[in-house]
């Protein structure tokens, strides 16, 4: 059963999402629905078995204490989608 949902979002974010959905031949509604499904299933992902190769790589990279991963990733996304 489908239910209507109204969202208030930044105009630029909406335009980028529309372009992404069109490029991937999806509706914006389906894109949002898939995202909601993905984040709600995220908790069950912790039950997944991690391969030995991934475990061996864990902790190899040492970052300085003042390194802000969220800020760095945000900058990456901003650069990627601002073109």
Biopython code that builds the backbone (N, CA, C, O; Angstrom):
import numpy as np
from Bio.PDB.StructureBuilder import StructureBuilder

atoms = [
    (1, "UNK", "N", (0.835, -1.179, 0.000)),
    (1, "UNK", "CA", (0.000, 0.000, 0.000)),
    (1, "UNK", "C", (0.882, 1.246, 0.000)),
    (1, "UNK", "O", (1.751, 1.390, 0.859)),
    (2, "UNK", "N", (0.668, 2.122, -0.934)),
    (2, "UNK", "CA", (1.432, 3.364, -1.017)),
    (2, "UNK", "C", (0.748, 4.457, -0.214)),
    (2, "UNK", "O", (-0.479, 4.557, -0.193)),
    (3, "UNK", "N", (1.559, 5.276, 0.445)),
    (3, "UNK", "CA", (1.075, 6.398, 1.234)),
    (3, "UNK", "C", (1.856, 7.635, 0.826)),
    (3, "UNK", "O", (3.060, 7.559, 0.577)),
    (4, "UNK", "N", (1.183, 8.764, 0.757)),
    (4, "UNK", "CA", (1.829, 10.004, 0.363)),
    (4, "UNK", "C", (2.670, 10.548, 1.516)),
    (4, "UNK", "O", (2.266, 10.475, 2.676)),
    (5, "UNK", "N", (3.849, 11.096, 1.186)),
    (5, "UNK", "CA", (4.752, 11.701, 2.155)),
    (5, "UNK", "C", (5.210, 13.038, 1.595)),
    (5, "UNK", "O", (5.622, 13.118, 0.438)),
    (6, "UNK", "N", (5.143, 14.073, 2.394)),
    (6, "UNK", "CA", (5.600, 15.391, 1.975)),
    (6, "UNK", "C", (6.908, 15.696, 2.693)),
    (6, "UNK", "O", (6.995, 15.572, 3.915)),
    (7, "UNK", "N", (7.922, 16.093, 1.935)),
    (7, "UNK", "CA", (9.224, 16.423, 2.493)),
    (7, "UNK", "C", (9.593, 17.853, 2.129)),
    (7, "UNK", "O", (9.261, 18.328, 1.042)),
    (8, "UNK", "N", (10.277, 18.538, 3.036)),
    (8, "UNK", "CA", (10.826, 19.851, 2.746)),
    (8, "UNK", "C", (12.329, 19.701, 2.668)),
    (8, "UNK", "O", (12.988, 19.373, 3.654)),
    (9, "UNK", "N", (12.866, 19.947, 1.472)),
    (9, "UNK", "CA", (14.296, 19.774, 1.236)),
    (9, "UNK", "C", (14.863, 20.990, 0.523)),
    (9, "UNK", "O", (14.130, 21.785, -0.067)),
    (10, "UNK", "N", (16.167, 21.117, 0.588)),
    (10, "UNK", "CA", (16.884, 22.159, -0.115)),
    (10, "UNK", "C", (16.636, 22.008, -1.619)),
    (10, "UNK", "O", (16.723, 20.902, -2.153)),
    (11, "UNK", "N", (16.332, 23.106, -2.296)),
    (11, "UNK", "CA", (16.001, 23.064, -3.724)),
    (11, "UNK", "C", (17.126, 22.423, -4.544)),
    (11, "UNK", "O", (16.863, 21.652, -5.467)),
    (12, "UNK", "N", (18.364, 22.739, -4.210)),
    (12, "UNK", "CA", (19.503, 22.194, -4.945)),
    (12, "UNK", "C", (19.583, 20.675, -4.758)),
    (12, "UNK", "O", (19.887, 19.946, -5.702)),
    (13, "UNK", "N", (19.315, 20.211, -3.560)),
    (13, "UNK", "CA", (19.342, 18.778, -3.280)),
    (13, "UNK", "C", (18.264, 18.054, -4.088)),
    (13, "UNK", "O", (18.491, 16.959, -4.604)),
    (14, "UNK", "N", (17.106, 18.672, -4.188)),
    (14, "UNK", "CA", (16.006, 18.078, -4.952)),
    (14, "UNK", "C", (16.374, 17.975, -6.427)),
    (14, "UNK", "O", (16.144, 16.942, -7.055)),
    (15, "UNK", "N", (16.941, 19.035, -6.977)),
    (15, "UNK", "CA", (17.320, 19.017, -8.390)),
    (15, "UNK", "C", (18.376, 17.947, -8.665)),
    (15, "UNK", "O", (18.301, 17.246, -9.674)),
    (16, "UNK", "N", (19.362, 17.818, -7.770)),
    (16, "UNK", "CA", (20.388, 16.786, -7.948)),
    (16, "UNK", "C", (19.772, 15.400, -7.841)),
    (16, "UNK", "O", (20.132, 14.499, -8.598)),
    (17, "UNK", "N", (18.847, 15.225, -6.909)),
    (17, "UNK", "CA", (18.195, 13.924, -6.736)),
    (17, "UNK", "C", (17.362, 13.572, -7.961)),
    (17, "UNK", "O", (17.337, 12.416, -8.384)),
    (18, "UNK", "N", (16.684, 14.555, -8.530)),
    (18, "UNK", "CA", (15.890, 14.320, -9.733)),
    (18, "UNK", "C", (16.779, 13.887, -10.900)),
    (18, "UNK", "O", (16.435, 12.970, -11.645)),
    (19, "UNK", "N", (17.928, 14.558, -11.050)),
    (19, "UNK", "CA", (18.859, 14.192, -12.124)),
    (19, "UNK", "C", (19.385, 12.775, -11.912)),
    (19, "UNK", "O", (19.485, 11.993, -12.858)),
    (20, "UNK", "N", (19.720, 12.451, -10.660)),
    (20, "UNK", "CA", (20.215, 11.110, -10.344)),
    (20, "UNK", "C", (19.147, 10.066, -10.661)),
    (20, "UNK", "O", (19.439, 9.040, -11.275)),
    (21, "UNK", "N", (17.920, 10.329, -10.242)),
    (21, "UNK", "CA", (16.825, 9.380, -10.474)),
    (21, "UNK", "C", (16.586, 9.193, -11.969)),
    (21, "UNK", "O", (16.398, 8.069, -12.435)),
    (22, "UNK", "N", (16.594, 10.286, -12.713)),
    (22, "UNK", "CA", (16.381, 10.211, -14.161)),
    (22, "UNK", "C", (17.502, 9.426, -14.828)),
    (22, "UNK", "O", (17.253, 8.587, -15.693)),
    (23, "UNK", "N", (18.734, 9.704, -14.424)),
    (23, "UNK", "CA", (19.892, 9.012, -14.995)),
    (23, "UNK", "C", (19.821, 7.506, -14.734)),
    (23, "UNK", "O", (20.258, 6.703, -15.558)),
    (24, "UNK", "N", (19.268, 7.137, -13.586)),
    (24, "UNK", "CA", (19.171, 5.728, -13.206)),
    (24, "UNK", "C", (17.804, 5.127, -13.512)),
    (24, "UNK", "O", (17.476, 4.031, -13.058)),
    (25, "UNK", "N", (17.008, 5.868, -14.295)),
    (25, "UNK", "CA", (15.690, 5.409, -14.736)),
    (25, "UNK", "C", (14.818, 4.947, -13.571)),
    (25, "UNK", "O", (14.226, 3.868, -13.602)),
    (26, "UNK", "N", (14.755, 5.809, -12.528)),
    (26, "UNK", "CA", (13.934, 5.558, -11.356)),
    (26, "UNK", "C", (13.101, 6.804, -11.075)),
    (26, "UNK", "O", (13.447, 7.908, -11.496)),
    (27, "UNK", "N", (12.023, 6.613, -10.374)),
    (27, "UNK", "CA", (11.278, 7.772, -9.914)),
    (27, "UNK", "C", (11.928, 8.271, -8.632)),
    (27, "UNK", "O", (12.620, 7.519, -7.946)),
    (28, "UNK", "N", (11.709, 9.518, -8.317)),
    (28, "UNK", "CA", (12.231, 10.073, -7.078)),
    (28, "UNK", "C", (11.619, 9.356, -5.878)),
    (28, "UNK", "O", (12.289, 9.148, -4.867)),
    (29, "UNK", "N", (10.353, 8.982, -5.990)),
    (29, "UNK", "CA", (9.693, 8.249, -4.908)),
    (29, "UNK", "C", (10.365, 6.901, -4.661)),
    (29, "UNK", "O", (10.568, 6.510, -3.512)),
    (30, "UNK", "N", (10.710, 6.194, -5.731)),
    (30, "UNK", "CA", (11.371, 4.905, -5.585)),
    (30, "UNK", "C", (12.755, 5.073, -4.979)),
    (30, "UNK", "O", (13.187, 4.259, -4.163)),
    (31, "UNK", "N", (13.444, 6.126, -5.380)),
    (31, "UNK", "CA", (14.760, 6.414, -4.840)),
    (31, "UNK", "C", (14.690, 6.623, -3.324)),
    (31, "UNK", "O", (15.502, 6.072, -2.580)),
    (32, "UNK", "N", (13.726, 7.412, -2.873)),
    (32, "UNK", "CA", (13.548, 7.680, -1.442)),
    (32, "UNK", "C", (13.124, 6.402, -0.717)),
    (32, "UNK", "O", (13.617, 6.114, 0.374)),
    (33, "UNK", "N", (12.226, 5.651, -1.310)),
    (33, "UNK", "CA", (11.771, 4.396, -0.698)),
    (33, "UNK", "C", (12.938, 3.418, -0.519)),
    (33, "UNK", "O", (13.079, 2.794, 0.533)),
    (34, "UNK", "N", (13.766, 3.292, -1.553)),
    (34, "UNK", "CA", (14.924, 2.406, -1.468)),
    (34, "UNK", "C", (15.891, 2.858, -0.380)),
    (34, "UNK", "O", (16.460, 2.035, 0.338)),
    (35, "UNK", "N", (16.072, 4.165, -0.263)),
    (35, "UNK", "CA", (16.952, 4.691, 0.782)),
    (35, "UNK", "C", (16.396, 4.367, 2.166)),
    (35, "UNK", "O", (17.132, 3.915, 3.043)),
    (36, "UNK", "N", (15.105, 4.595, 2.361)),
    (36, "UNK", "CA", (14.490, 4.284, 3.659)),
    (36, "UNK", "C", (14.623, 2.797, 3.975)),
    (36, "UNK", "O", (14.904, 2.430, 5.116)),
    (37, "UNK", "N", (14.426, 1.948, 2.985)),
    (37, "UNK", "CA", (14.583, 0.508, 3.200)),
    (37, "UNK", "C", (16.016, 0.164, 3.570)),
    (37, "UNK", "O", (16.257, -0.669, 4.443)),
    (38, "UNK", "N", (16.964, 0.809, 2.904)),
    (38, "UNK", "CA", (18.369, 0.534, 3.168)),
    (38, "UNK", "C", (18.753, 0.917, 4.602)),
    (38, "UNK", "O", (19.407, 0.138, 5.296)),
    (39, "UNK", "N", (18.353, 2.102, 5.042)),
    (39, "UNK", "CA", (18.754, 2.524, 6.388)),
    (39, "UNK", "C", (18.025, 1.748, 7.468)),
    (39, "UNK", "O", (18.560, 1.568, 8.563)),
    (40, "UNK", "N", (16.814, 1.285, 7.184)),
    (40, "UNK", "CA", (16.094, 0.513, 8.193)),
    (40, "UNK", "C", (16.633, -0.906, 8.305)),
    (40, "UNK", "O", (16.449, -1.560, 9.331)),
    (41, "UNK", "N", (17.299, -1.388, 7.253)),
    (41, "UNK", "CA", (17.891, -2.724, 7.271)),
    (41, "UNK", "C", (19.343, -2.684, 7.736)),
    (41, "UNK", "O", (19.978, -3.730, 7.871)),
    (42, "UNK", "N", (19.868, -1.498, 7.978)),
    (42, "UNK", "CA", (21.267, -1.332, 8.346)),
    (42, "UNK", "C", (21.613, -2.111, 9.614)),
    (42, "UNK", "O", (22.706, -2.667, 9.714)),
    (43, "UNK", "N", (20.699, -2.159, 10.582)),
    (43, "UNK", "CA", (20.954, -2.882, 11.827)),
    (43, "UNK", "C", (21.195, -4.361, 11.577)),
    (43, "UNK", "O", (22.017, -4.979, 12.253)),
    (44, "UNK", "N", (20.488, -4.931, 10.614)),
    (44, "UNK", "CA", (20.661, -6.356, 10.341)),
    (44, "UNK", "C", (21.989, -6.642, 9.647)),
    (44, "UNK", "O", (22.429, -7.791, 9.601)),
    (45, "UNK", "N", (22.633, -5.602, 9.104)),
    (45, "UNK", "CA", (23.922, -5.798, 8.440)),
    (45, "UNK", "C", (25.026, -6.161, 9.427)),
    (45, "UNK", "O", (26.042, -6.738, 9.037)),
    (46, "UNK", "N", (24.835, -5.830, 10.690)),
    (46, "UNK", "CA", (25.870, -6.143, 11.679)),
    (46, "UNK", "C", (26.013, -7.652, 11.873)),
    (46, "UNK", "O", (27.011, -8.112, 12.428)),
    (47, "UNK", "N", (25.028, -8.423, 11.421)),
    (47, "UNK", "CA", (25.093, -9.875, 11.530)),
    (47, "UNK", "C", (25.887, -10.520, 10.396)),
    (47, "UNK", "O", (26.126, -11.727, 10.413)),
    (48, "UNK", "N", (26.297, -9.715, 9.407)),
    (48, "UNK", "CA", (27.029, -10.254, 8.267)),
    (48, "UNK", "C", (28.427, -10.694, 8.686)),
    (48, "UNK", "O", (29.045, -10.089, 9.562)),
    (49, "UNK", "N", (28.909, -11.740, 8.055)),
    (49, "UNK", "CA", (30.254, -12.238, 8.335)),
    (49, "UNK", "C", (31.258, -11.417, 7.532)),
    (49, "UNK", "O", (31.072, -11.201, 6.334)),
    (50, "UNK", "N", (32.311, -10.965, 8.185)),
    (50, "UNK", "CA", (33.341, -10.157, 7.538)),
    (50, "UNK", "C", (34.460, -11.082, 7.076)),
    (50, "UNK", "O", (34.925, -11.935, 7.832)),
    (51, "UNK", "N", (34.888, -10.907, 5.825)),
    (51, "UNK", "CA", (35.919, -11.796, 5.267)),
    (51, "UNK", "C", (37.259, -11.584, 5.974)),
    (51, "UNK", "O", (37.517, -10.526, 6.547)),
    (52, "UNK", "N", (38.089, -12.600, 5.919)),
    (52, "UNK", "CA", (39.413, -12.556, 6.529)),
    (52, "UNK", "C", (40.248, -11.429, 5.921)),
    (52, "UNK", "O", (40.991, -10.756, 6.636)),
    (53, "UNK", "N", (40.133, -11.220, 4.614)),
    (53, "UNK", "CA", (40.895, -10.164, 3.938)),
    (53, "UNK", "C", (40.545, -8.792, 4.484)),
    (53, "UNK", "O", (41.431, -7.963, 4.693)),
    (54, "UNK", "N", (39.274, -8.545, 4.716)),
    (54, "UNK", "CA", (38.842, -7.251, 5.251)),
    (54, "UNK", "C", (39.340, -7.095, 6.685)),
    (54, "UNK", "O", (39.810, -6.022, 7.066)),
    (55, "UNK", "N", (39.240, -8.141, 7.469)),
    (55, "UNK", "CA", (39.713, -8.087, 8.849)),
    (55, "UNK", "C", (41.208, -7.777, 8.913)),
    (55, "UNK", "O", (41.655, -7.031, 9.784)),
    (56, "UNK", "N", (41.981, -8.354, 7.985)),
    (56, "UNK", "CA", (43.418, -8.096, 7.962)),
    (56, "UNK", "C", (43.729, -6.637, 7.648)),
    (56, "UNK", "O", (44.734, -6.104, 8.119)),
    (57, "UNK", "N", (42.885, -5.991, 6.866)),
    (57, "UNK", "CA", (43.110, -4.592, 6.493)),
    (57, "UNK", "C", (42.645, -3.608, 7.571)),
    (57, "UNK", "O", (43.041, -2.442, 7.560)),
    (58, "UNK", "N", (41.822, -4.066, 8.482)),
    (58, "UNK", "CA", (41.292, -3.188, 9.528)),
    (58, "UNK", "C", (42.422, -2.601, 10.363)),
    (58, "UNK", "O", (43.296, -3.319, 10.849)),
    (59, "UNK", "N", (42.385, -1.283, 10.518)),
    (59, "UNK", "CA", (43.353, -0.619, 11.378)),
    (59, "UNK", "C", (44.689, -0.317, 10.739)),
    (59, "UNK", "O", (45.590, 0.167, 11.424)),
    (60, "UNK", "N", (44.855, -0.584, 9.445)),
    (60, "UNK", "CA", (46.135, -0.333, 8.779)),
    (60, "UNK", "C", (46.419, 1.167, 8.672)),
    (60, "UNK", "O", (47.553, 1.606, 8.867)),
    (61, "UNK", "N", (45.394, 1.937, 8.364)),
    (61, "UNK", "CA", (45.582, 3.375, 8.170)),
    (61, "UNK", "C", (45.502, 4.077, 9.522)),
    (61, "UNK", "O", (44.525, 3.918, 10.256)),
    (62, "UNK", "N", (46.518, 4.840, 9.841)),
    (62, "UNK", "CA", (46.550, 5.622, 11.083)),
    (62, "UNK", "C", (46.321, 7.091, 10.716)),
    (62, "UNK", "O", (47.086, 7.672, 9.945)),
    (63, "UNK", "N", (45.279, 7.674, 11.265)),
    (63, "UNK", "CA", (44.953, 9.068, 10.986)),
    (63, "UNK", "C", (45.293, 9.924, 12.199)),
    (63, "UNK", "O", (45.250, 9.451, 13.335)),
    (64, "UNK", "N", (45.627, 11.179, 11.953)),
    (64, "UNK", "CA", (45.906, 12.083, 13.069)),
    (64, "UNK", "C", (44.632, 12.294, 13.887)),
    (64, "UNK", "O", (43.522, 12.122, 13.383)),
    (65, "UNK", "N", (44.807, 12.665, 15.144)),
    (65, "UNK", "CA", (43.658, 12.815, 16.040)),
    (65, "UNK", "C", (42.707, 13.921, 15.601)),
    (65, "UNK", "O", (41.512, 13.856, 15.890)),
    (66, "UNK", "N", (43.220, 14.937, 14.905)),
    (66, "UNK", "CA", (42.353, 16.044, 14.479)),
    (66, "UNK", "C", (41.736, 15.815, 13.100)),
    (66, "UNK", "O", (41.095, 16.716, 12.559)),
    (67, "UNK", "N", (41.917, 14.623, 12.521)),
    (67, "UNK", "CA", (41.330, 14.299, 11.215)),
    (67, "UNK", "C", (39.826, 14.116, 11.374)),
    (67, "UNK", "O", (39.376, 13.337, 12.215)),
    (68, "UNK", "N", (39.052, 14.834, 10.568)),
    (68, "UNK", "CA", (37.597, 14.775, 10.640)),
    (68, "UNK", "C", (37.080, 14.072, 9.385)),
    (68, "UNK", "O", (36.951, 14.686, 8.326)),
    (69, "UNK", "N", (36.789, 12.785, 9.517)),
    (69, "UNK", "CA", (36.352, 11.981, 8.382)),
    (69, "UNK", "C", (35.036, 12.498, 7.797)),
    (69, "UNK", "O", (34.887, 12.570, 6.577)),
    (70, "UNK", "N", (34.078, 12.858, 8.662)),
    (70, "UNK", "CA", (32.787, 13.357, 8.168)),
    (70, "UNK", "C", (32.969, 14.635, 7.362)),
    (70, "UNK", "O", (32.344, 14.807, 6.316)),
    (71, "UNK", "N", (33.817, 15.523, 7.842)),
    (71, "UNK", "CA", (34.062, 16.784, 7.128)),
    (71, "UNK", "C", (34.738, 16.508, 5.785)),
    (71, "UNK", "O", (34.375, 17.106, 4.772)),
    (72, "UNK", "N", (35.711, 15.614, 5.774)),
    (72, "UNK", "CA", (36.429, 15.265, 4.549)),
    (72, "UNK", "C", (35.478, 14.628, 3.529)),
    (72, "UNK", "O", (35.508, 14.972, 2.347)),
    (73, "UNK", "N", (34.640, 13.704, 3.990)),
    (73, "UNK", "CA", (33.695, 13.048, 3.091)),
    (73, "UNK", "C", (32.647, 14.043, 2.582)),
    (73, "UNK", "O", (32.260, 13.997, 1.414)),
    (74, "UNK", "N", (32.190, 14.940, 3.460)),
    (74, "UNK", "CA", (31.248, 15.970, 3.047)),
    (74, "UNK", "C", (31.826, 16.850, 1.957)),
    (74, "UNK", "O", (31.137, 17.184, 0.993)),
    (75, "UNK", "N", (33.094, 17.230, 2.106)),
    (75, "UNK", "CA", (33.774, 18.034, 1.093)),
    (75, "UNK", "C", (33.862, 17.260, -0.220)),
    (75, "UNK", "O", (33.646, 17.820, -1.295)),
    (76, "UNK", "N", (34.182, 15.959, -0.124)),
    (76, "UNK", "CA", (34.252, 15.109, -1.319)),
    (76, "UNK", "C", (32.912, 15.098, -2.059)),
    (76, "UNK", "O", (32.865, 15.276, -3.276)),
    (77, "UNK", "N", (31.817, 14.887, -1.306)),
    (77, "UNK", "CA", (30.495, 14.855, -1.935)),
    (77, "UNK", "C", (30.118, 16.212, -2.528)),
    (77, "UNK", "O", (29.539, 16.289, -3.611)),
    (78, "UNK", "N", (30.451, 17.269, -1.812)),
    (78, "UNK", "CA", (30.163, 18.609, -2.308)),
    (78, "UNK", "C", (30.891, 18.852, -3.636)),
    (78, "UNK", "O", (30.297, 19.355, -4.590)),
    (79, "UNK", "N", (32.164, 18.497, -3.692)),
    (79, "UNK", "CA", (32.942, 18.660, -4.930)),
    (79, "UNK", "C", (32.373, 17.785, -6.047)),
    (79, "UNK", "O", (32.275, 18.222, -7.194)),
    (80, "UNK", "N", (32.003, 16.567, -5.712)),
    (80, "UNK", "CA", (31.508, 15.614, -6.702)),
    (80, "UNK", "C", (30.198, 16.087, -7.346)),
    (80, "UNK", "O", (30.027, 15.986, -8.560)),
    (81, "UNK", "N", (29.281, 16.601, -6.526)),
    (81, "UNK", "CA", (27.954, 16.923, -7.036)),
    (81, "UNK", "C", (27.735, 18.387, -7.363)),
    (81, "UNK", "O", (26.637, 18.761, -7.777)),
    (82, "UNK", "N", (28.741, 19.223, -7.191)),
    (82, "UNK", "CA", (28.563, 20.633, -7.486)),
    (82, "UNK", "C", (28.898, 20.958, -8.937)),
    (82, "UNK", "O", (28.837, 22.118, -9.343)),
    (83, "UNK", "N", (29.246, 19.958, -9.707)),
    (83, "UNK", "CA", (29.623, 20.184, -11.113)),
    (83, "UNK", "C", (28.431, 20.089, -12.020)),
    (83, "UNK", "O", (28.564, 20.251, -13.233)),
]
sb = StructureBuilder()
sb.init_structure("model")
sb.init_model(0)
sb.init_chain("A")
sb.init_seg("    ")
for serial, (resi, resn, name, xyz) in enumerate(atoms, 1):
    if name == "N":
        sb.init_residue(resn, " ", resi, " ")
    sb.init_atom(name, np.array(xyz, "f"), 0.0, 1.0, " ", f" {name:<3s}", serial, name[0])
structure = sb.get_structure()
